[in-house]
Amino acid sequence: MAFTPARAIALVAALAVAGGTLDYATRPPLLPDYAAVRARWHPSESWLYDRHGRLIDSARVDFAARRLAWTPLAAVSPAARNAIVAAEDHRFFDHGGVDWLATGGAARARIDRQRPRGASTLSMQVAAFLDPALARPGARGWLDKLRQIRAGRAIEARWSKEQILETYLNLAGYRGEAQGIGAAALGLFGKTPASLSRDDGLLLAALLPDPRADAGQIARRACALSGGGDCTRFPAAAAAMLGPARSLALDPGLAPHLSDRLLTRPGLRIATTLDAGVQRLAIAALRRQLLGLGGTRARDGAVVVVDNASGDVLAYVGGIGGASTAPAVDNANAYRQAGSTLKPFLYAQAIERRYLTPASILDDSPVQLDTASGLYVPQNYDRGFKGPVSARTALAGSLNVPAVRTLLLIGVEPFRDRLWDLGYRGLVEDGDYYGFSLALGSAEVTLLEQAAAYRALADGGRWRPLRLTLAQPRAAPRAIVAPAAAWIVGDMIADPNARAATFGLDSALRLPFWAAVKTGTSKAMRDNWCIGYSDRFTVGVWIGNAEGDPMRAVSGTSGAAPVWRDVMMALHAHTGSREPAPPAGVEARRIAFADGIEEPRRDWFLHGTAQTVIAAAPHAARRPRFTNPVAGSVYALDPDIPIDRQRLSIGVSGAAAAHRVVLDARDLGPADHPPLILPGPGAHRLRLIDLAGRVVDQVIFTVR
């Protein structure tokens, strides 16, 4: 048959169609360049750094695969790198993406029905990592192989050999969820990629063909790859590699609770305000104290250290684990009852309003207050009462009844508002909700809020939010407490003599340099606080049980105070703290107390409030009022006691000689000699009437 022009054209057309079809069928996907691959790499981890750039913690955020930061080729040891290249593609640096000798050998093995031999180069494998369709299950036909070859050549045309090898080492899956040589080195050997040995590289290379292989298979492959010789080391090494996951302390794990709070997305690198050295000493002090207390007394604690000048948090210890039954709880940011730690702000408000001075006399004696929910009867920590005491002694000694009397002067709502302005964001209810117990710390606060509020006292009453990260903007300070009142309260809680009656002269609160400090213990011994500041630092400590159960045999000075002392001493190991100079509007005066209530001393006053002689008001000069019964009292008649033995006494204080007592509508006679009464069941109104017929006091009580 003659080969005519028409047939030639038809043949050319057929070849063109066939070529076009083959080109279409084997055309590789559009693959990204090296820069795009690097840009879209997201590790499964995030990292936390201190203010000096030192790694302090990390957290895994993405659990789909274990990927660390991208590992540059220069960060992989040459021995391990060469071992992997020799095993996977020993002519890698000599071919252009396709090892034709290996491809020919693989084709011949298939024709001869021999065991298949791999011919995929590192370039072809990288292409498959970038587009998994190139290596989908069943993609072993000759068209699929041509497509892989073209993809490998396309990679080689745009990438350098170093970029291809680096990408391969980072994208390859090694064992389980470990992707990339960084995760493999850490999880399988407890090393960094730069520390891998040649044997490590051989074991990794032996793992690559089948990441699920057992230790025996891996040891045999590693032996073959090593070139023979003595291979007795490989079985044990392979078994160790596949044993329990190893963990190299790439980060010291100094701030796990803060990392949980800040590291919310994979790949984050957050520079905090923390100082790794201060964080370590805070952890050490807390661990030492909790070990000393023992898990049966207290299991948990937290420490926060703040730089006074900047408001930067230098240490954030949310817990140390140990005997804790809830180690994941961030105790630095958990809400707990404040106890007596709110009292300095109450007294500062009273001094600021000129209701009190540090020398003012307050009555530390039993008191009962009528509230909407019944009688409120505050007690001191030791269940005793000191009688008349100065405000300085009452605050420094953490006396409860004088604090409640001070709250009566201020008002619950104004005090609640002051605490809100100082950053206590747990006080979401109005004053009536907290009542008089707010003076004793019934509200819930966090250790961070405590540190911020006390730092405000150290900064002349100016409050601003604390900073946890260097990227957080510095907020302008807001004047909350008058500078003079803040300074005076600081002087009161820094006075070791004023707190001696309660804590002794040589408690953990006394330091060899100036520091203002306050302790607090919540109801049922659930929380123990110690918050204080020097001229440069504010340190807050909480001790308790994260699950809320009471502590055992832990007091205000045996729980949190020793941790506070240890941290303060370490912070000032080289430079002590100096007492701040008094601000404008403050004057000193030598004072004496009538009746020897307290020893003479020098004290500080707002201008215009100073006195030289301090005395309690005479009993007769006080406003007449009932002291018994207390408003709101409920009395129950006992049928087993003779009725005439159940009479109720009436107590009246103050200048009441010219007053009369009226029970309901019955005149009981002069107030200075009231009779015993036996009111019947029901509600009763007792009134104190002056000569003009005015009611100067009244109480309502109930008999059942």
PyMOL commands that set and color helices and strands:
alter all, ss='L'
color gray80, all
select helices_A, chain A and resi 5-26+34-39+73-75+78-88+100-111+122-130+132-135+142-158+161-171+181-189+193-195+198-207+215-225+233-241+256-262+276-293+339-352+391-396+400-410+412-421+431-440+447-458+483-493+500-503+523-525+561-571+594-596+619-621+643-645
alter helices_A, ss='H'
color red, helices_A
select strands_A, chain A and resi 45-49+55-60+173-175+178-179+269-271+300-307+313-317+336-337+361-364+369-371+374-376+387-390+444-445+462-463+478-479+516-521+527-533+537-544+586-593+601-606+613-614+625-628+634-635+651-653+660-663+666-670+682-689+695-703
alter strands_A, ss='S'
color yellow, strands_A
deselect
rebuild
show_as cartoon
